Amino acid sequence: MNTNDTLLIMVAVIALLIQSFWLFLDARKRGHNYWFWGIWGLIQSPLPLLFYLIIARKIYRRKAGRE
């Protein structure tokens, strides 16, 4: 493994940590299942972020009547 591979892995790990941390905090603030969103955001990218923004923040808000 050369330095470019190492740098790419480090950037990917940092991006996953930031995504997971943001999903966890935002889901907890909004009353969603925050452990699910945080763990899913830690193991995969970018689908958890896209699903959270579409499903949890848009559709759930519409159902709750807080448009």
Sequence and secondary structure as in RCSB ss.txt:
>XXXX:A:sequence
MNTNDTLLIMVAVIALLIQSFWLFLDARKRGHNYWFWGIWGLIQSPLPLLFYLIIARKIYRRKAGRE
>XXXX:A:secstr
  HHHHHHHHHHHHHHHHHHHHHHHHHHHHTS HHHHHHHHHHS SHHHHHIIIIIIIIHHHHHT  
